Amino acid sequence: SLQYGLISAHLWPGDPQKWYSLAQKSQELKDTVNYKICIGKALRYSHLTQDRGFIEEIMSHFSRQTGISEEMSDKIASGYRKLIKIAGDEEGCEMTALVETF
């Protein structure tokens, strides 16, 4: 089921909730490679959702999994929101894609 979900998400990549769901499923299966990819894609496309708390939810989940503090997670989410606001949706998405490569 995870594999079909990944195929679907790659065909229609702009759904951050789908990526987040796949990240959670990957975590349940202890698939850290797909978890990191999916959580990154959820963040990359999170600006497309109208749910203001979605970025915070993703970052909270990510911080629990990586061990970074909640305070640092909040700072990262705040910086991400500022980046999107300044750069706009399209450029902000491209910038977050670059960040994922590091």
Disulfide bonds with the S-S distance in Angstrom:
none
